Amino acid sequence: MGRPKKNSSQDLVMIVDEFYETEGYGDPRRLKFSNLEAFAKGKGMTAKAYDFKRDESVRKRIEELSEMAELVNESEQTLGYRNLDIEGFLKKCRTTDDIIKYLTEVDEYWRSTYDYTQSLISRDQRFMKEKTSLERKIAALEKDGEQARSDMKSTVSEMNSLKKENMYLRKMLRTYLYPNLANEILRQNTKGKVPVPEDNAVNEDAFGKLIDGAIPSAFDGVQGMVKKKLGWKEQLEADLERGIMADGK
């Protein structure tokens, strides 16, 4: 089983390209693995010289850059040659061999130009494919993001609904599952056959609802609001009001 790669081939190739365009000064002879290691370290990437050396994509990219540089050099040299005075050149081509040599050089020039153009076309096609692939990934991520935001809204709404329902159910539990209320129901239904504690501090309002046959309603999203706890002033006013009403009976 091979050793797991610390860096992807894409990351290593990006280092090669960036080094070539900056510290490499467009010179493929500077594309040494030790130089790439030092450059990667400066970028905060842990990549050794042998990581670059063993990576097939890196070797292929270095080869491409070397070939492109060679084509550019040949093109520049040939273009300089073509700019020579034609009359002077014709004076030099006095034999068939001279003409053949010249035509061969012209043919090599156009071949190198064609090869270089093809390399640019291939590179652009590769870039276009990568661009299309990245655009698709971006579109997919944007779609996933929209779905995630929609799911989040739905989850928040559901959570708020469950919170209200939980508040309502807690209120019902406090009202209808009061321990002394359960004891009183047990005492009445068993007619003393089952021992029940004598503490009868029953919530009269809750017990009255049960006697009247009132059953707590199912939660419909409205009942769950717990009454706000009164402050001491409001509580005092409520107590005084109840006292006045009791005296008036």
JOKA-V86297 format. One record per residue. N is the residue number from 1. SS is DSSP state (alpha for helix, beta for strand, coil for the rest). PSI is psi in whole degrees, 0 to 359 (NA if undefined). OMEGA is omega in whole degrees, -180 to 180 (NA if undefined). Layout:
# JOKA-V86297
[[N	SS	PSI	OMEGA] [N	SS	PSI	OMEGA]]
This chain:
# JOKA-V86297
[[1	coil	128	-177] [2	coil	160	178] [3	coil	134	-180] [4	coil	142	-178] [5	coil	133	179] [6	coil	328	-179] [7	coil	144	179] [8	coil	159	178] [9	alpha	323	-180] [10	alpha	318	179] [11	alpha	318	-179] [12	alpha	319	178] [13	alpha	323	177] [14	alpha	321	177] [15	alpha	318	179] [16	alpha	311	-178] [17	alpha	316	-178] [18	alpha	319	178] [19	alpha	317	-178] [20	alpha	321	-176] [21	alpha	342	-177] [22	coil	274	-176] [23	coil	342	178] [24	coil	346	178] [25	coil	31	179] [26	coil	18	-179] [27	coil	110	-178] [28	alpha	341	179] [29	alpha	341	179] [30	alpha	356	-180] [31	coil	65	177] [32	coil	146	-175] [33	alpha	327	177] [34	alpha	322	177] [35	alpha	320	179] [36	alpha	321	178] [37	alpha	313	-180] [38	alpha	319	180] [39	alpha	317	179] [40	alpha	321	179] [41	alpha	320	177] [42	alpha	337	178] [43	coil	5	180] [44	coil	15	-180] [45	coil	133	177] [46	coil	98	180] [47	coil	123	-179] [48	coil	166	-180] [49	alpha	322	-179] [50	alpha	337	175] [51	alpha	317	178] [52	alpha	319	-176] [53	alpha	323	-176] [54	alpha	343	-175] [55	coil	122	-177] [56	alpha	320	-179] [57	alpha	323	178] [58	alpha	313	180] [59	alpha	320	179] [60	alpha	320	-180] [61	alpha	319	178] [62	alpha	321	178] [63	alpha	318	179] [64	alpha	315	-180] [65	alpha	323	179] [66	alpha	316	180] [67	alpha	318	180] [68	alpha	318	179] [69	alpha	321	179] [70	alpha	319	178] [71	alpha	319	180] [72	alpha	316	179] [73	alpha	316	179] [74	alpha	319	-179] [75	alpha	318	-179] [76	alpha	318	179] [77	alpha	317	-178] [78	alpha	321	179] [79	alpha	322	176] [80	alpha	322	178] [81	alpha	320	-178] [82	alpha	340	180] [83	coil	3	178] [84	coil	159	179] [85	coil	119	-176] [86	alpha	320	180] [87	alpha	316	179] [88	alpha	324	-180] [89	alpha	318	-179] [90	alpha	329	178] [91	alpha	330	180] [92	alpha	331	-178] [93	coil	78	-177] [94	coil	349	-180] [95	coil	167	178] [96	alpha	322	-180] [97	alpha	322	178] [98	alpha	318	180] [99	alpha	317	179] [100	alpha	318	180] [101	alpha	316	180] [102	alpha	311	-179] [103	alpha	325	177] [104	alpha	318	179] [105	alpha	320	177] [106	alpha	318	179] [107	alpha	318	179] [108	alpha	324	178] [109	alpha	310	-179] [110	alpha	327	177] [111	alpha	315	180] [112	alpha	322	177] [113	alpha	317	178] [114	alpha	314	-179] [115	alpha	318	180] [116	alpha	318	178] [117	alpha	318	179] [118	alpha	322	179] [119	alpha	322	177] [120	alpha	318	179] [121	alpha	315	179] [122	alpha	318	179] [123	alpha	315	180] [124	alpha	321	178] [125	alpha	319	178] [126	alpha	318	178] [127	alpha	321	179] [128	alpha	320	178] [129	alpha	317	179] [130	alpha	320	179] [131	alpha	315	179] [132	alpha	317	179] [133	alpha	317	179] [134	alpha	321	178] [135	alpha	321	178] [136	alpha	319	179] [137	alpha	319	179] [138	alpha	316	179] [139	alpha	319	180] [140	alpha	319	179] [141	alpha	320	178] [142	alpha	320	178] [143	alpha	317	178] [144	alpha	322	179] [145	alpha	317	178] [146	alpha	317	179] [147	alpha	320	180] [148	alpha	319	178] [149	alpha	320	178] [150	alpha	316	179] [151	alpha	323	-180] [152	alpha	317	178] [153	alpha	317	180] [154	alpha	320	-180] [155	alpha	318	179] [156	alpha	317	179] [157	alpha	316	179] [158	alpha	321	180] [159	alpha	319	177] [160	alpha	320	178] [161	alpha	316	179] [162	alpha	327	178] [163	alpha	316	178] [164	alpha	317	180] [165	alpha	321	179] [166	alpha	319	178] [167	alpha	318	180] [168	alpha	315	-179] [169	alpha	323	177] [170	alpha	322	178] [171	alpha	317	179] [172	alpha	322	178] [173	alpha	318	179] [174	alpha	327	-177] [175	alpha	312	-170] [176	alpha	349	177] [177	coil	29	175] [178	coil	127	-174] [179	alpha	315	-178] [180	alpha	331	176] [181	alpha	317	177] [182	alpha	322	179] [183	alpha	319	-179] [184	alpha	318	178] [185	alpha	318	179] [186	alpha	318	-180] [187	alpha	316	-178] [188	alpha	322	-176] [189	alpha	332	-178] [190	alpha	351	179] [191	coil	44	174] [192	coil	359	-179] [193	coil	335	178] [194	coil	126	-180] [195	coil	130	-179] [196	coil	139	177] [197	coil	149	-175] [198	coil	353	-180] [199	coil	112	-176] [200	coil	34	180] [201	coil	74	-175] [202	coil	143	174] [203	coil	105	-173] [204	alpha	322	-179] [205	alpha	316	179] [206	alpha	318	-179] [207	alpha	323	178] [208	alpha	323	178] [209	alpha	321	180] [210	alpha	319	179] [211	alpha	321	180] [212	coil	359	179] [213	coil	11	-179] [214	coil	131	180] [215	coil	134	-180] [216	coil	137	-178] [217	coil	152	173] [218	coil	151	-178] [219	coil	129	178] [220	coil	17	176] [221	coil	358	-176] [222	coil	320	-171] [223	coil	343	-167] [224	coil	358	-178] [225	coil	119	179] [226	coil	138	-179] [227	coil	139	-180] [228	coil	135	180] [229	coil	131	-177] [230	coil	145	172] [231	coil	176	-175] [232	alpha	328	178] [233	alpha	313	180] [234	alpha	322	180] [235	alpha	319	179] [236	alpha	316	178] [237	alpha	319	180] [238	alpha	320	179] [239	alpha	318	178] [240	alpha	320	180] [241	alpha	318	178] [242	alpha	323	179] [243	alpha	319	180] [244	alpha	318	180] [245	alpha	323	179] [246	alpha	321	179] [247	alpha	332	-177] [248	alpha	349	-179] [249	coil	NA	NA]]
